Amino acid sequence: MRLSTGGRLVAPLRRLWRGRRPLILTYHRVAEPRSDHWALAVSPKHFGEHLAVLADARRVVRLGQIADRLDSGDLGDDAVAITFDDGYADNLHAAKPLLERHSMPATVFVTTGTRGSPFWWDEHEQLIGHANGAMKDKFLTTWRQLKTASADEREIAVASLRQQSGLPPGTPPDGRPLSEDELTALASGGLVEIGAHGVSHASLPGLPHGLLRREIEEPKAFLEARLKVVVHGFAYPYGEWNAEAVIVAKASGYRFACTTAAHAVSRRTDPFLLPRFPVGNWTREEFAGRLARSFA
């Protein structure tokens, strides 16, 4: 990938991007954790490079603009929306300053039920990584069990893993969720819009109707009461949805909802099934190349 001395994309690449369809990008963390099994983290350096590439060759818009203009088709093919899932504290401390530097909006979908506790998948990764070989061999097995467990079952299972690992009690994982004060700070200024991502990050398909409604409705109510804003967007945890989840999301007052289907937006896109491309810890050149191919 050829770049000029100043890092701006040369004219041939700019022309290559013309005519591409609108894209929605998904990040999780802006950090450099010691362990990152699920590749959720992008380093601050690389995230800054990604924003510089977008500033040069695309037009970053609010996610709601894409959702609201699907039918009209007047959004423009150079539009890109930036999203984050889960609600990590580094979204405030590392990502927001870079977004402010480039004056680029983003949407952060927050899991509201952590109450200051680590995300279970981070604690699982930490405990398995510190454990003996036999436990490490069961990484995916135990992860799948925790994913489908109830909150109470998961707490018991994680406590058992902690005991087996030998890790000193109270040792925190690399990443942590936003505190309520940090959530307020993230939303302040209006550049970062807050969306909902469930209460417990439960996979929605297969949940009893009452629990499914709770996972979709309660985070909207909590965030609106805390932030004094209207929450317009929902992101299905793990990108997993079914017809019932879509119906409940619409009835709950959301304007749009996001999946993890990795393709571009079109006029036929359902606003409650918005596709998004996951972004990795790529260099400027890697990100620019993938963007030029619309992440094909």
C-alpha positions in Angstrom: 0.0 0.0 0.0 1.6 3.3 -1.1 1.3 6.2 1.3 2.7 9.7 0.9 5.2 11.0 3.4 2.5 12.6 5.5 0.6 9.4 5.8 -2.3 10.6 3.6 -3.6 8.2 1.0 -2.5 8.8 -2.5 -5.0 9.6 -5.3 -5.2 6.2 -6.8 -6.4 4.7 -3.5 -8.8 7.5 -3.0 -10.4 6.8 -6.4 -10.6 3.1 -5.6 -12.8 3.9 -2.6 -15.3 5.8 -4.6 -18.5 3.9 -5.3 -18.2 1.7 -2.2 -21.2 1.0 -0.1 -21.7 2.4 3.5 -20.0 0.4 6.2 -20.4 -0.1 9.9 -17.2 -1.0 11.8 -17.1 -2.9 15.2 -14.4 -2.4 17.8 -14.4 -3.6 21.4 -11.3 -2.3 23.2 -8.6 0.2 22.6 -5.8 -1.3 24.7 -2.8 -3.6 24.7 -3.7 -6.4 27.0 -1.3 -9.2 28.0 -3.7 -11.8 26.7 -6.3 -11.4 24.0 -7.7 -14.8 23.0 -10.7 -13.4 21.2 -8.8 -10.5 19.4 -11.0 -7.9 21.0 -8.3 -5.2 21.4 -6.8 -2.7 19.0 -3.8 -0.8 20.3 -4.2 3.0 20.7 -1.5 3.5 18.0 -3.4 1.4 15.5 -6.8 2.9 16.4 -5.4 6.3 15.8 -4.0 5.2 12.4 -7.4 3.7 11.5 -9.1 7.1 12.2 -6.5 8.9 10.1 -7.2 6.5 7.2 -11.0 7.1 7.6 -10.4 10.9 7.7 -8.6 10.7 4.4 -10.8 8.5 2.4 -14.2 8.1 4.0 -16.9 10.2 5.8 -17.6 9.1 9.4 -21.2 9.6 10.3 -23.4 8.7 13.3 -24.8 5.2 13.2 -28.3 6.6 13.4 -27.8 8.4 10.1 -27.1 5.1 8.3 -30.1 3.4 9.9 -32.5 6.3 9.2 -31.5 6.7 5.5 -31.5 3.1 4.4 -34.7 3.5 2.3 -33.8 6.9 0.8 -30.4 5.8 -0.4 -29.1 9.4 -0.1 -26.5 8.7 2.6 -23.6 8.4 0.2 -21.4 5.4 -0.5 -18.4 6.9 1.4 -20.2 6.8 4.8 -18.7 4.8 7.7 -20.0 4.4 11.2 -17.8 3.4 14.2 -19.2 1.2 16.9 -17.9 -0.4 20.1 -19.4 -3.4 21.9 -19.5 -4.3 25.6 -18.5 -1.0 27.3 -14.9 -1.2 28.4 -13.4 1.5 30.5 -10.7 2.1 27.8 -13.5 3.3 25.4 -13.4 6.4 27.6 -9.7 6.7 28.5 -8.1 5.6 25.2 -10.7 5.7 22.4 -12.6 8.9 23.2 -9.6 11.2 23.1 -8.6 9.9 19.7 -12.2 10.3 18.4 -12.2 13.8 19.7 -8.9 14.6 18.0 -10.4 13.6 14.7 -13.9 14.9 15.5 -15.4 11.5 14.7 -18.6 10.2 16.3 -19.0 6.7 17.5 -21.6 4.5 19.2 -20.7 2.4 22.3 -23.1 -0.4 23.1 -23.0 -1.0 26.8 -23.7 -4.2 28.8 -25.4 -2.7 31.9 -25.4 -5.5 34.4 -21.7 -5.8 35.3 -22.1 -3.6 38.5 -18.3 -3.1 38.5 -17.4 -6.8 38.1 -15.2 -7.9 35.2 -16.8 -9.3 32.1 -17.0 -13.0 32.6 -15.1 -13.9 29.4 -12.1 -11.8 30.5 -12.1 -13.5 33.9 -12.4 -16.9 32.2 -9.5 -16.1 30.0 -7.4 -14.9 32.9 -8.2 -18.0 35.0 -7.6 -20.5 32.3 -4.4 -18.8 31.3 -3.1 -19.1 34.8 -4.2 -22.7 35.2 -2.4 -26.0 34.5 -2.3 -27.7 31.1 -5.4 -29.9 31.7 -7.5 -26.8 32.3 -6.1 -24.9 29.3 -7.1 -27.8 27.1 -10.7 -27.2 28.2 -10.7 -23.5 27.2 -13.4 -23.6 24.6 -15.5 -26.2 26.5 -15.6 -24.1 29.6 -16.2 -20.9 27.6 -19.3 -22.5 25.9 -20.6 -23.7 29.2 -20.3 -20.2 30.7 -21.8 -18.6 27.7 -25.1 -20.5 28.0 -25.2 -20.6 31.8 -27.5 -18.4 33.9 -25.9 -15.5 35.8 -26.0 -17.5 39.1 -24.7 -20.7 37.4 -21.9 -18.7 35.8 -20.9 -17.1 39.2 -20.6 -20.5 40.8 -18.6 -21.9 37.8 -16.2 -19.0 37.7 -15.6 -19.3 41.5 -14.7 -23.0 40.9 -12.3 -22.1 38.1 -10.7 -19.5 40.3 -10.1 -22.1 43.0 -8.6 -24.5 40.5 -6.4 -21.9 38.9 -4.6 -21.0 42.1 -4.7 -17.3 41.2 -4.7 -15.0 44.3 -8.3 -13.8 45.1 -9.0 -10.3 43.8 -6.6 -10.3 41.0 -8.3 -8.3 38.2 -8.3 -9.2 34.5 -6.7 -6.8 32.1 -9.9 -5.2 31.0 -12.7 -3.8 33.1 -16.2 -2.4 32.3 -17.1 1.3 32.6 -18.2 2.4 36.0 -21.3 4.5 36.1 -19.3 7.7 36.5 -17.1 6.7 33.5 -20.2 5.9 31.5 -21.5 9.4 32.2 -18.2 10.9 31.2 -18.1 8.9 28.0 -21.5 10.2 26.9 -20.7 13.8 27.8 -20.2 16.2 25.0 -22.4 14.2 22.5 -19.6 12.9 20.3 -20.1 9.3 21.7 -23.6 8.0 21.6 -24.5 5.2 24.0 -26.5 2.1 22.9 -27.6 -1.0 24.8 -26.0 -4.4 24.7 -28.1 -6.4 27.1 -28.1 -6.7 30.9 -25.8 -9.8 31.2 -24.6 -10.2 27.6 -26.8 -13.3 27.3 -27.3 -15.0 24.0 -30.9 -14.0 23.2 -32.1 -17.0 21.1 -33.4 -19.7 23.3 -34.0 -17.4 26.3 -37.5 -17.7 27.9 -39.6 -14.7 26.7 -39.5 -13.0 30.1 -35.7 -13.1 30.3 -35.4 -12.0 26.6 -37.5 -9.0 27.3 -35.5 -8.1 30.3 -32.2 -8.3 28.4 -33.5 -5.9 25.8 -35.8 -3.5 27.7 -34.0 -3.0 31.0 -30.7 -1.6 29.6 -32.6 1.0 27.6 -34.4 2.1 30.7 -31.3 2.1 32.9 -29.2 4.1 30.4 -31.9 6.7 29.7 -32.4 7.3 33.4 -28.7 7.5 34.1 -27.7 9.6 31.1 -30.9 11.6 30.5 -30.8 10.8 26.8 -32.9 8.7 24.5 -31.2 5.4 23.6 -31.8 4.6 20.0 -29.7 1.5 19.3 -29.3 -2.1 20.5 -26.6 -4.6 19.6 -27.4 -8.3 19.9 -24.9 -9.9 22.2 -22.6 -12.2 20.2 -24.5 -10.9 17.2 -27.1 -13.6 17.9 -30.7 -12.8 17.2 -34.0 -14.5 16.3 -37.4 -13.2 15.2 -38.6 -12.8 18.7 -35.6 -10.6 19.7 -36.3 -8.3 16.7 -39.9 -8.0 17.6 -39.1 -7.1 21.2 -36.4 -4.6 20.2 -38.9 -2.8 17.9 -41.6 -2.8 20.7 -39.1 -1.5 23.2 -38.7 1.7 21.3 -35.3 1.2 19.7 -34.9 2.7 16.2 -32.3 0.2 15.0 -30.3 -2.9 16.1 -27.0 -4.4 15.1 -25.8 -7.9 14.2 -22.2 -9.1 13.5 -23.0 -10.1 9.9 -19.9 -9.0 8.1 -21.1 -7.2 4.9 -21.8 -3.7 3.7 -25.1 -1.8 4.1 -27.5 -1.6 1.3 -31.0 -0.1 0.7 -32.4 -3.6 1.4 -30.8 -3.7 4.8 -33.3 -4.1 7.7 -32.6 -1.4 10.3 -33.0 -4.0 13.0 -30.4 -6.3 11.4 -27.6 -3.9 10.6 -24.4 -5.6 9.5 -21.0 -4.7 10.9 -17.4 -5.6 10.1 -15.2 -6.6 13.0 -11.9 -4.7 13.1 -8.6 -6.2 14.2 -5.4 -4.9 15.6 -4.2 -3.9 12.1 -1.6 -1.5 11.0 -2.4 1.6 8.9 -1.6 -0.3 5.7 -3.6 -3.4 6.7 -6.6 -1.4 7.6 -6.4 0.8 4.5 -6.2 -2.3 2.3 -9.2 -4.0 3.9 -11.2 -0.8 3.7 -10.3 -0.5 0.0 -11.8 -3.9 -0.5 -14.8 -3.1 1.8 -13.5 -5.8 4.1 -14.2 -8.5 1.5 
